[in-house]
Amino acid sequence: MDKTLFEKIIDREIPAEIVFEDDYVIAFNDIDPKAPIHILIVPKKVIRSINDIGENDKDLIGKMFLVARNLAKEKGIDKSGFRTIFNTNDDGGQTVYHLHLHLIGGRQMNWPPG
């Protein structure tokens, strides 16, 4: 199976504006941002979607949210507010089949999101 776009970023085969990285997670600016701050938080372990999260992945998923919290604070949007999103499968708007958490902020978010 071919590598996903995110695997290529993790492996440094294509460039990205990386804002955080450790042994488990990488976070980088979205190339098509929907707000002034739009960061993708991606586990280095390949998990296709929320449907594929296993019982052993709960610490990794929690880590993704802690990274989101820390980046929101670092970017100064923790107090004004931000949105975190997992898109799942085609109808959910998922375009890269490697689990990723969107951290979006820096402007007023509308509801419903559409």
QUIDABEL-V475063 format. One record per pair of residues at least 12 apart in sequence whose ideal C-beta (glycine too) atoms are under 10 Angstrom apart, sorted by sequence separation. I is the first residue (numbers start at 1). J is the second residue. D is the distance in Angstrom with one decimal. If there is no record, write none. Layout:
BEGIN
i:I j:J d:D
i:I j:J d:D
END
This chain:
BEGIN
i:16 j:28 d:4.0
i:17 j:29 d:4.1
i:27 j:39 d:5.4
i:28 j:40 d:5.9
i:45 j:57 d:7.4
i:72 j:84 d:8.7
i:87 j:99 d:9.7
i:15 j:28 d:9.4
i:16 j:29 d:7.3
i:17 j:30 d:9.2
i:27 j:40 d:6.7
i:28 j:41 d:8.7
i:47 j:60 d:8.1
i:69 j:82 d:9.5
i:86 j:99 d:7.1
i:87 j:100 d:8.2
i:16 j:30 d:9.5
i:17 j:31 d:8.6
i:26 j:40 d:8.7
i:27 j:41 d:4.5
i:28 j:42 d:7.7
i:43 j:57 d:7.9
i:47 j:61 d:8.8
i:68 j:82 d:8.1
i:86 j:100 d:7.5
i:87 j:101 d:9.7
i:10 j:25 d:9.9
i:16 j:31 d:7.8
i:26 j:41 d:7.9
i:27 j:42 d:7.1
i:45 j:60 d:6.4
i:68 j:83 d:10.0
i:69 j:84 d:9.1
i:85 j:100 d:9.4
i:86 j:101 d:5.8
i:87 j:102 d:7.5
i:10 j:26 d:5.6
i:15 j:31 d:9.9
i:25 j:41 d:6.2
i:26 j:42 d:5.3
i:44 j:60 d:9.0
i:68 j:84 d:5.4
i:85 j:101 d:7.2
i:86 j:102 d:7.6
i:9 j:26 d:6.9
i:25 j:42 d:6.8
i:26 j:43 d:8.3
i:43 j:60 d:5.3
i:84 j:101 d:5.8
i:85 j:102 d:4.3
i:10 j:28 d:9.7
i:19 j:37 d:9.8
i:25 j:43 d:5.7
i:26 j:44 d:6.3
i:43 j:61 d:7.9
i:84 j:102 d:6.6
i:85 j:103 d:8.5
i:9 j:28 d:6.5
i:20 j:39 d:8.2
i:24 j:43 d:6.4
i:25 j:44 d:6.6
i:65 j:84 d:7.1
i:83 j:102 d:7.5
i:84 j:103 d:5.8
i:85 j:104 d:6.8
i:6 j:26 d:8.0
i:19 j:39 d:6.0
i:24 j:44 d:5.9
i:25 j:45 d:9.3
i:43 j:63 d:8.0
i:64 j:84 d:8.9
i:82 j:102 d:9.8
i:83 j:103 d:7.8
i:84 j:104 d:7.7
i:93 j:113 d:9.4
i:18 j:39 d:10.0
i:19 j:40 d:9.7
i:20 j:41 d:7.7
i:21 j:42 d:9.9
i:23 j:44 d:7.3
i:24 j:45 d:7.4
i:43 j:64 d:6.5
i:82 j:103 d:6.2
i:83 j:104 d:4.7
i:84 j:105 d:9.4
i:93 j:114 d:9.5
i:6 j:28 d:9.0
i:17 j:39 d:9.2
i:19 j:41 d:9.4
i:22 j:44 d:8.8
i:41 j:63 d:9.1
i:42 j:64 d:8.2
i:64 j:86 d:9.1
i:82 j:104 d:6.3
i:83 j:105 d:6.8
i:21 j:44 d:8.8
i:41 j:64 d:5.0
i:82 j:105 d:3.2
i:16 j:40 d:8.7
i:41 j:65 d:8.4
i:43 j:67 d:9.9
i:81 j:105 d:6.7
i:82 j:106 d:7.9
i:41 j:66 d:9.7
i:42 j:67 d:9.8
i:61 j:86 d:9.3
i:80 j:105 d:7.2
i:81 j:106 d:9.9
i:82 j:107 d:9.8
i:5 j:31 d:9.4
i:16 j:42 d:9.7
i:41 j:67 d:5.2
i:77 j:103 d:8.5
i:80 j:106 d:8.2
i:81 j:107 d:9.9
i:83 j:109 d:5.0
i:41 j:68 d:5.7
i:77 j:104 d:9.1
i:78 j:105 d:8.7
i:80 j:107 d:9.3
i:81 j:108 d:8.5
i:82 j:109 d:7.9
i:83 j:110 d:10.0
i:39 j:67 d:9.0
i:75 j:103 d:8.3
i:77 j:105 d:3.7
i:80 j:108 d:9.0
i:81 j:109 d:7.3
i:83 j:111 d:9.6
i:85 j:113 d:7.8
i:39 j:68 d:7.9
i:76 j:105 d:9.0
i:77 j:106 d:5.8
i:41 j:71 d:7.5
i:75 j:105 d:7.0
i:76 j:106 d:8.5
i:77 j:107 d:9.4
i:83 j:113 d:7.9
i:9 j:40 d:9.0
i:72 j:103 d:6.4
i:75 j:106 d:7.5
i:10 j:42 d:7.3
i:39 j:71 d:5.8
i:71 j:103 d:5.8
i:72 j:104 d:9.9
i:9 j:42 d:7.6
i:10 j:43 d:9.4
i:11 j:44 d:9.7
i:39 j:72 d:9.0
i:53 j:86 d:9.7
i:68 j:101 d:6.0
i:72 j:105 d:6.5
i:6 j:40 d:7.7
i:10 j:44 d:5.6
i:37 j:71 d:8.4
i:67 j:101 d:8.2
i:68 j:102 d:9.0
i:69 j:103 d:9.1
i:71 j:105 d:9.5
i:7 j:42 d:9.2
i:10 j:45 d:9.9
i:24 j:59 d:8.7
i:25 j:60 d:7.7
i:37 j:72 d:8.2
i:39 j:74 d:10.0
i:64 j:99 d:8.4
i:68 j:103 d:4.8
i:6 j:42 d:4.9
i:10 j:46 d:9.2
i:24 j:60 d:6.0
i:39 j:75 d:7.9
i:50 j:86 d:5.6
i:52 j:88 d:9.7
i:64 j:100 d:8.6
i:65 j:101 d:7.3
i:67 j:103 d:8.4
i:5 j:42 d:9.8
i:6 j:43 d:9.1
i:7 j:44 d:8.8
i:27 j:64 d:8.8
i:49 j:86 d:8.1
i:50 j:87 d:9.0
i:51 j:88 d:6.5
i:64 j:101 d:5.0
i:4 j:42 d:9.4
i:6 j:44 d:9.1
i:25 j:63 d:5.8
i:37 j:75 d:5.1
i:49 j:87 d:8.4
i:50 j:88 d:4.7
i:51 j:89 d:7.3
i:61 j:99 d:8.4
i:65 j:103 d:9.7
i:7 j:46 d:6.6
i:24 j:63 d:5.8
i:25 j:64 d:6.0
i:36 j:75 d:9.0
i:37 j:76 d:8.8
i:49 j:88 d:4.9
i:50 j:89 d:8.8
i:60 j:99 d:9.2
i:64 j:103 d:9.6
i:6 j:46 d:8.3
i:24 j:64 d:8.8
i:27 j:67 d:5.8
i:37 j:77 d:5.9
i:48 j:88 d:9.5
i:49 j:89 d:6.1
i:61 j:101 d:8.7
i:22 j:63 d:8.4
i:25 j:66 d:9.1
i:26 j:67 d:9.3
i:27 j:68 d:8.2
i:36 j:77 d:8.8
i:48 j:89 d:9.2
i:4 j:46 d:7.3
i:25 j:67 d:5.4
i:35 j:77 d:9.3
i:50 j:92 d:8.6
i:57 j:99 d:8.9
i:3 j:46 d:9.0
i:24 j:67 d:9.1
i:25 j:68 d:9.9
i:27 j:70 d:9.5
i:39 j:82 d:9.7
i:41 j:84 d:8.5
i:49 j:92 d:8.3
i:4 j:48 d:8.9
i:27 j:71 d:6.2
i:50 j:94 d:9.1
i:1 j:46 d:9.5
i:22 j:67 d:8.3
i:37 j:82 d:7.3
i:38 j:83 d:9.8
i:41 j:86 d:10.0
i:49 j:94 d:6.2
i:52 j:97 d:9.2
i:21 j:67 d:9.7
i:48 j:94 d:8.9
i:53 j:99 d:7.3
i:20 j:67 d:5.8
i:35 j:82 d:8.6
i:52 j:99 d:7.4
i:19 j:67 d:9.5
i:20 j:68 d:9.8
i:35 j:83 d:8.3
i:48 j:96 d:9.7
i:49 j:97 d:6.5
i:51 j:99 d:9.6
i:34 j:83 d:9.5
i:48 j:97 d:4.8
i:49 j:98 d:8.7
i:50 j:99 d:6.9
i:20 j:70 d:7.6
i:47 j:97 d:9.5
i:48 j:98 d:6.8
i:49 j:99 d:6.1
i:20 j:71 d:6.2
i:34 j:85 d:9.7
i:46 j:97 d:9.0
i:47 j:98 d:7.2
i:48 j:99 d:6.9
i:49 j:100 d:9.7
i:19 j:71 d:6.5
i:46 j:98 d:5.7
i:47 j:99 d:4.2
i:45 j:98 d:9.5
i:46 j:99 d:8.2
i:47 j:100 d:9.5
i:20 j:74 d:8.5
i:42 j:96 d:8.9
i:44 j:98 d:9.9
i:45 j:99 d:8.7
i:19 j:74 d:8.1
i:43 j:98 d:8.2
i:19 j:75 d:8.5
i:40 j:96 d:8.7
i:42 j:98 d:6.5
i:43 j:99 d:6.1
i:42 j:99 d:7.3
i:43 j:100 d:8.1
i:40 j:98 d:9.9
i:41 j:99 d:9.6
i:42 j:100 d:4.6
i:43 j:101 d:8.9
i:41 j:100 d:6.5
i:42 j:101 d:7.8
i:40 j:100 d:4.9
i:41 j:101 d:4.3
i:39 j:100 d:9.9
i:40 j:101 d:7.3
i:41 j:102 d:7.9
i:39 j:101 d:8.8
i:40 j:102 d:6.2
i:41 j:103 d:6.2
i:32 j:95 d:9.9
i:39 j:102 d:7.5
i:40 j:103 d:7.8
i:38 j:102 d:6.7
i:39 j:103 d:4.4
i:40 j:104 d:10.0
i:38 j:103 d:7.3
i:39 j:104 d:8.0
i:37 j:103 d:7.0
i:38 j:104 d:5.1
i:39 j:105 d:9.0
i:35 j:102 d:9.5
i:37 j:104 d:6.8
i:38 j:105 d:8.2
i:34 j:102 d:8.1
i:35 j:103 d:9.5
i:36 j:104 d:9.1
i:37 j:105 d:4.7
i:38 j:106 d:8.3
i:33 j:102 d:9.9
i:35 j:104 d:4.7
i:36 j:105 d:7.4
i:37 j:106 d:4.2
i:30 j:100 d:9.5
i:34 j:104 d:6.0
i:35 j:105 d:6.1
i:36 j:106 d:3.1
i:37 j:107 d:8.6
i:33 j:104 d:8.2
i:35 j:106 d:5.2
i:36 j:107 d:6.0
i:28 j:100 d:9.9
i:30 j:102 d:7.3
i:35 j:107 d:5.0
i:27 j:100 d:9.4
i:30 j:103 d:9.2
i:33 j:106 d:9.2
i:34 j:107 d:9.2
i:35 j:108 d:9.4
i:26 j:100 d:9.7
i:27 j:101 d:8.7
i:30 j:104 d:8.5
i:35 j:109 d:7.7
i:34 j:109 d:9.6
i:25 j:101 d:9.3
i:27 j:103 d:7.7
i:34 j:113 d:9.8
i:19 j:103 d:9.6
i:10 j:98 d:9.1
i:7 j:96 d:9.6
i:9 j:98 d:9.7
i:5 j:95 d:9.0
i:6 j:96 d:5.9
i:5 j:96 d:5.4
i:6 j:97 d:9.3
i:7 j:98 d:6.6
i:4 j:96 d:5.6
i:5 j:97 d:9.7
i:6 j:98 d:4.3
i:4 j:97 d:6.4
i:5 j:98 d:7.6
i:6 j:99 d:8.9
i:4 j:98 d:4.3
i:6 j:100 d:6.5
i:3 j:98 d:9.1
i:5 j:100 d:10.0
i:4 j:100 d:9.7
END
